Each structure stands twice: as structure tokens, then as C-alpha cells.
Amino acid sequence: MIDIKITDAEADKLNDEYDKEQLKPKYLECIYETYISFDLEELGIDWNTVDDYYVKHGTLTVTFKDGTTDWYDGGEGETDYKWSVRENIFNLDWDKVEGLNG
């Protein structure tokens, strides 16, 4: 076992440096919006015959009033990377850093 002697002042300095590093921004995350659209007329879906629907992984699942179910792939829109809709700033531990655009 190694016996390391450290003064209270040295420990305080190390703790302060650690705290500053933990608070320092390390990662910047940008969030962009995109869309998937479903042309109901093109897909031959009469909305009056739809009982329920949901979208998962870009696929529209429709349950019709007659009990049948069908699946449809949507048309993916282009993501506009010019402006993000939100940015988040995180520290070393991926904790959000408050007070900076985030």
C-alpha cells in the first residue's frame, strides 16, 4: 500500500479542479426535425373506413372498420440541417449544462 500525504489545501485544490471539469461544457448536441408523410388518397385509404392507426419505425399500420389491417411505408422528407430546432450542452458525464442556449 502506498502512503500518499496530501494537505487539506492540496485536496481542496484538486476538488475545485474536479468540480470545474464536471461543470465545463464538453458535448454540444443539435436536434433537427424531419417528417414522414402518407398520401391517403394515393394509398387508397378512405378515412371513413379507418377504425384505428399508428405509426412505428416509419410504417403506418391501419386497422379498418371491417377488421382488416394493412401496412404502408411513408415518404421521408428531407432534413434541413441549416438550423437545428434545439441545442443541448452537456458536461463530461452527459449532464445538461444549464444557462447556455440549452
N, CA and C atoms as a LAMMPS dump frame, in Angstrom:
ITEM: TIMESTEP
0
ITEM: NUMBER OF ATOMS
306
ITEM: BOX BOUNDS ff ff ff
-5.0000000000000000e+02 5.0000000000000000e+02
-5.0000000000000000e+02 5.0000000000000000e+02
-5.0000000000000000e+02 5.0000000000000000e+02
ITEM: ATOMS id mol type element x y z
1 1 1 N 0.841 -1.175 0
2 1 2 C 0 0 0
3 1 3 C 0.882 1.233 0
4 2 1 N 0.521 2.178 -0.853
5 2 2 C 1.294 3.415 -0.951
6 2 3 C 0.66 4.442 -0.03
7 3 1 N 1.477 5.039 0.763
8 3 2 C 1.004 6.071 1.686
9 3 3 C 1.261 7.432 1.063
10 4 1 N 0.189 8.084 0.618
11 4 2 C 0.321 9.389 -0.018
12 4 3 C -0.144 10.449 0.966
13 5 1 N 0.718 11.407 1.177
14 5 2 C 0.382 12.521 2.072
15 5 3 C -0.083 13.697 1.219
16 6 1 N -1.23 14.223 1.562
17 6 2 C -1.758 15.378 0.856
18 6 3 C -2.349 16.333 1.883
19 7 1 N -2.066 17.601 1.7
20 7 2 C -2.566 18.594 2.654
21 7 3 C -4.015 18.922 2.329
22 8 1 N -4.693 19.545 3.292
23 8 2 C -6.074 19.965 3.07
24 8 3 C -6.161 20.964 1.923
25 9 1 N -5.207 21.851 1.829
26 9 2 C -5.195 22.849 0.753
27 9 3 C -5.054 22.173 -0.605
28 10 1 N -4.175 21.17 -0.685
29 10 2 C -3.997 20.439 -1.936
30 10 3 C -5.264 19.661 -2.293
31 11 1 N -5.903 19.069 -1.306
32 11 2 C -7.154 18.337 -1.539
33 11 3 C -8.241 19.285 -2.02
34 12 1 N -8.332 20.449 -1.409
35 12 2 C -9.323 21.442 -1.825
36 12 3 C -9.081 21.876 -3.272
37 13 1 N -7.809 22.081 -3.628
38 13 2 C -7.478 22.486 -4.992
39 13 3 C -7.87 21.398 -5.985
40 14 1 N -7.56 20.135 -5.667
41 14 2 C -7.941 19.023 -6.544
42 14 3 C -9.452 18.916 -6.68
43 15 1 N -10.171 19.081 -5.585
44 15 2 C -11.636 19.033 -5.624
45 15 3 C -12.202 20.161 -6.471
46 16 1 N -11.62 21.364 -6.333
47 16 2 C -12.07 22.502 -7.134
48 16 3 C -11.842 22.243 -8.622
49 17 1 N -10.661 21.703 -8.957
50 17 2 C -10.371 21.387 -10.361
51 17 3 C -11.339 20.342 -10.895
52 18 1 N -11.649 19.349 -10.09
53 18 2 C -12.599 18.311 -10.497
54 18 3 C -13.977 18.918 -10.717
55 19 1 N -14.419 19.762 -9.784
56 19 2 C -15.729 20.392 -9.913
57 19 3 C -15.808 21.253 -11.171
58 20 1 N -14.749 22.001 -11.458
59 20 2 C -14.733 22.84 -12.661
60 20 3 C -14.807 21.975 -13.913
61 21 1 N -14.097 20.859 -13.919
62 21 2 C -14.114 19.949 -15.078
63 21 3 C -15.503 19.34 -15.258
64 22 1 N -16.165 19.023 -14.151
65 22 2 C -17.506 18.443 -14.218
66 22 3 C -18.511 19.451 -14.76
67 23 1 N -18.321 20.729 -14.491
68 23 2 C -19.258 21.756 -14.931
69 23 3 C -18.961 22.255 -16.342
70 24 1 N -17.762 22.012 -16.826
71 24 2 C -17.328 22.529 -18.114
72 24 3 C -18.078 21.826 -19.253
73 25 1 N -18.586 22.609 -20.222
74 25 2 C -19.228 22.003 -21.382
75 25 3 C -18.251 21.118 -22.158
76 26 1 N -18.696 19.919 -22.52
77 26 2 C -17.861 19.003 -23.289
78 26 3 C -18.521 18.594 -24.597
79 27 1 N -19.838 18.448 -24.608
80 27 2 C -20.558 17.981 -25.798
81 27 3 C -21.64 18.989 -26.179
82 28 1 N -21.8 19.203 -27.471
83 28 2 C -22.887 20.024 -27.998
84 28 3 C -23.719 19.129 -28.906
85 29 1 N -24.998 18.999 -28.593
86 29 2 C -25.914 18.141 -29.347
87 29 3 C -26.925 19.029 -30.057
88 30 1 N -27.117 18.815 -31.355
89 30 2 C -28.079 19.586 -32.139
90 30 3 C -29.219 18.667 -32.562
91 31 1 N -30.44 19.125 -32.349
92 31 2 C -31.64 18.361 -32.677
93 31 3 C -32.276 18.972 -33.933
94 32 1 N -32.579 18.125 -34.913
95 32 2 C -33.205 18.555 -36.157
96 32 3 C -34.538 17.842 -36.324
97 33 1 N -35.477 18.517 -36.987
98 33 2 C -36.772 17.902 -37.271
99 33 3 C -36.798 17.377 -38.697
100 34 1 N -37.524 16.304 -38.868
101 34 2 C -37.799 15.783 -40.2
102 34 3 C -39.224 15.22 -40.185
103 35 1 N -39.691 14.735 -41.284
104 35 2 C -41.064 14.225 -41.323
105 35 3 C -41.177 13.041 -42.259
106 36 1 N -42.232 12.285 -42.068
107 36 2 C -42.642 11.218 -42.973
108 36 3 C -44.106 11.489 -43.284
109 37 1 N -44.46 11.484 -44.556
110 37 2 C -45.851 11.767 -44.917
111 37 3 C -46.477 10.563 -45.618
112 38 1 N -47.776 10.463 -45.461
113 38 2 C -48.565 9.391 -46.062
114 38 3 C -49.692 10.046 -46.864
115 39 1 N -49.699 9.867 -48.167
116 39 2 C -50.749 10.399 -49.027
117 39 3 C -51.893 9.382 -49.015
118 40 1 N -52.907 9.659 -48.22
119 40 2 C -54.004 8.709 -48.023
120 40 3 C -54.719 8.391 -49.324
121 41 1 N -54.923 9.398 -50.153
122 41 2 C -55.608 9.167 -51.434
123 41 3 C -54.758 8.268 -52.323
124 42 1 N -53.46 8.555 -52.405
125 42 2 C -52.554 7.743 -53.225
126 42 3 C -52.48 6.295 -52.729
127 43 1 N -52.58 6.119 -51.407
128 43 2 C -52.532 4.782 -50.821
129 43 3 C -53.88 4.064 -50.892
130 44 1 N -54.922 4.772 -51.338
131 44 2 C -56.248 4.176 -51.463
132 44 3 C -56.955 4.008 -50.127
133 45 1 N -56.634 4.867 -49.169
134 45 2 C -57.241 4.77 -47.842
135 45 3 C -58.391 5.766 -47.745
136 46 1 N -59.594 5.26 -47.559
137 46 2 C -60.763 6.106 -47.302
138 46 3 C -60.838 6.282 -45.788
139 47 1 N -60.596 7.482 -45.328
140 47 2 C -60.508 7.738 -43.883
141 47 3 C -61.788 7.351 -43.154
142 48 1 N -62.908 7.366 -43.819
143 48 2 C -64.179 6.979 -43.199
144 48 3 C -64.216 5.49 -42.853
145 49 1 N -63.312 4.699 -43.458
146 49 2 C -63.284 3.258 -43.187
147 49 3 C -62.229 2.871 -42.151
148 50 1 N -61.501 3.863 -41.646
149 50 2 C -60.412 3.6 -40.69
150 50 3 C -60.971 3.53 -39.278
151 51 1 N -60.652 2.446 -38.589
152 51 2 C -61.05 2.292 -37.19
153 51 3 C -59.947 2.799 -36.263
154 52 1 N -58.684 2.477 -36.597
155 52 2 C -57.551 2.867 -35.748
156 52 3 C -56.289 2.864 -36.608
157 53 1 N -55.27 3.569 -36.13
158 53 2 C -53.986 3.577 -36.835
159 53 3 C -52.872 3.916 -35.857
160 54 1 N -51.652 3.569 -36.237
161 54 2 C -50.462 4.034 -35.527
162 54 3 C -49.282 3.979 -36.475
163 55 1 N -48.25 4.735 -36.136
164 55 2 C -47.035 4.779 -36.941
165 55 3 C -45.869 4.389 -36.045
166 56 1 N -45.083 3.408 -36.501
167 56 2 C -43.903 2.962 -35.762
168 56 3 C -42.814 2.623 -36.772
169 57 1 N -41.618 3.118 -36.529
170 57 2 C -40.478 2.887 -37.42
171 57 3 C -40.782 3.315 -38.853
172 58 1 N -41.58 4.374 -38.996
173 58 2 C -41.88 4.9 -40.327
174 58 3 C -42.925 4.145 -41.102
175 59 1 N -43.562 3.16 -40.488
176 59 2 C -44.609 2.383 -41.159
177 59 3 C -45.959 2.687 -40.526
178 60 1 N -46.924 3.014 -41.365
179 60 2 C -48.293 3.282 -40.931
180 60 3 C -49.057 1.961 -40.898
181 61 1 N -49.612 1.644 -39.757
182 61 2 C -50.457 0.459 -39.616
183 61 3 C -51.888 0.941 -39.448
184 62 1 N -52.76 0.484 -40.333
185 62 2 C -54.161 0.906 -40.313
186 62 3 C -55.044 -0.31 -40.064
187 63 1 N -55.922 -0.207 -39.078
188 63 2 C -56.955 -1.207 -38.845
189 63 3 C -58.267 -0.594 -39.336
190 64 1 N -58.892 -1.308 -40.243
191 64 2 C -60.127 -0.797 -40.835
192 64 3 C -61.341 -1.293 -40.049
193 65 1 N -62.452 -0.633 -40.253
194 65 2 C -63.687 -0.964 -39.533
195 65 3 C -64.175 -2.381 -39.836
196 66 1 N -63.761 -2.941 -40.983
197 66 2 C -64.165 -4.317 -41.311
198 66 3 C -63.262 -5.357 -40.643
199 67 1 N -62.296 -4.896 -39.818
200 67 2 C -61.438 -5.802 -39.072
201 67 3 C -60.11 -6.122 -39.743
202 68 1 N -59.933 -5.702 -40.996
203 68 2 C -58.669 -5.966 -41.68
204 68 3 C -57.613 -4.937 -41.266
205 69 1 N -56.364 -5.331 -41.451
206 69 2 C -55.241 -4.453 -41.127
207 69 3 C -54.316 -4.401 -42.333
208 70 1 N -53.745 -3.224 -42.584
209 70 2 C -52.78 -3.09 -43.67
210 70 3 C -51.651 -2.166 -43.225
211 71 1 N -50.484 -2.3 -43.908
212 71 2 C -49.296 -1.543 -43.551
213 71 3 C -48.83 -0.74 -44.753
214 72 1 N -48.332 0.479 -44.496
215 72 2 C -47.915 1.37 -45.573
216 72 3 C -46.61 2.067 -45.182
217 73 1 N -45.695 2.155 -46.145
218 73 2 C -44.467 2.92 -45.925
219 73 3 C -44.717 4.359 -46.326
220 74 1 N -44.147 5.254 -45.565
221 74 2 C -44.332 6.673 -45.838
222 74 3 C -43.217 7.242 -46.688
223 75 1 N -43.45 8.45 -47.163
224 75 2 C -42.434 9.179 -47.915
225 75 3 C -41.638 10.047 -46.961
226 76 1 N -40.333 9.795 -46.904
227 76 2 C -39.487 10.55 -45.976
228 76 3 C -39.159 11.916 -46.547
229 77 1 N -39.3 12.917 -45.697
230 77 2 C -38.938 14.267 -46.087
231 77 3 C -37.443 14.484 -45.917
232 78 1 N -36.966 15.554 -46.479
233 78 2 C -35.552 15.885 -46.357
234 78 3 C -35.333 16.701 -45.095
235 79 1 N -34.307 16.35 -44.355
236 79 2 C -33.978 17.089 -43.141
237 79 3 C -33.215 18.343 -43.52
238 80 1 N -33.657 19.476 -42.987
239 80 2 C -32.985 20.751 -43.214
240 80 3 C -31.94 20.936 -42.117
241 81 1 N -30.693 20.761 -42.481
242 81 2 C -29.616 20.871 -41.499
243 81 3 C -29.089 22.296 -41.352
244 82 1 N -29.772 23.257 -41.973
245 82 2 C -29.31 24.65 -41.865
246 82 3 C -29.47 25.164 -40.441
247 83 1 N -30.617 24.905 -39.831
248 83 2 C -30.879 25.385 -38.469
249 83 3 C -31.446 24.235 -37.642
250 84 1 N -30.856 24.003 -36.507
251 84 2 C -31.414 22.991 -35.608
252 84 3 C -32.598 23.597 -34.856
253 85 1 N -33.483 22.752 -34.376
254 85 2 C -34.634 23.244 -33.614
255 85 3 C -34.294 23.38 -32.134
256 86 1 N -33.214 22.715 -31.716
257 86 2 C -32.805 22.813 -30.305
258 86 3 C -31.358 22.346 -30.189
259 87 1 N -30.646 22.952 -29.267
260 87 2 C -29.293 22.514 -28.954
261 87 3 C -29.22 22.206 -27.466
262 88 1 N -28.414 21.22 -27.133
263 88 2 C -28.169 20.877 -25.734
264 88 3 C -26.667 20.844 -25.508
265 89 1 N -26.255 21.345 -24.363
266 89 2 C -24.846 21.326 -23.992
267 89 3 C -24.711 20.441 -22.766
268 90 1 N -23.759 19.497 -22.835
269 90 2 C -23.572 18.523 -21.765
270 90 3 C -22.137 18.576 -21.243
271 91 1 N -21.995 18.151 -19.993
272 91 2 C -20.66 18.064 -19.4
273 91 3 C -20.068 16.683 -19.659
274 92 1 N -18.955 16.404 -19.008
275 92 2 C -18.231 15.147 -19.173
276 92 3 C -19.107 13.924 -18.902
277 93 1 N -20.039 14.038 -17.939
278 93 2 C -20.924 12.932 -17.564
279 93 3 C -22.253 12.946 -18.315
280 94 1 N -22.354 13.737 -19.36
281 94 2 C -23.577 13.897 -20.14
282 94 3 C -24.727 14.472 -19.32
283 95 1 N -24.396 15.281 -18.295
284 95 2 C -25.405 16.043 -17.574
285 95 3 C -25.559 17.368 -18.307
286 96 1 N -26.792 17.829 -18.457
287 96 2 C -27.046 19.063 -19.183
288 96 3 C -26.459 20.253 -18.433
289 97 1 N -25.755 21.097 -19.141
290 97 2 C -25.196 22.31 -18.577
291 97 3 C -26.236 23.401 -18.761
292 98 1 N -26.717 23.947 -17.677
293 98 2 C -27.778 24.962 -17.724
294 98 3 C -27.194 26.341 -17.983
295 99 1 N -28.028 27.207 -18.54
296 99 2 C -27.645 28.593 -18.711
297 99 3 C -26.899 28.889 -20.009
298 100 1 N -26.738 27.892 -20.884
299 100 2 C -26.064 28.091 -22.149
300 100 3 C -26.976 27.627 -23.284
301 101 1 N -27.707 28.486 -23.894
302 101 2 C -28.56 28.18 -25.051
303 101 3 C -29.384 26.912 -24.949
304 102 1 N -29.16 26.048 -24.016
305 102 2 C -29.821 24.751 -23.991
306 102 3 C -31.138 24.724 -23.355
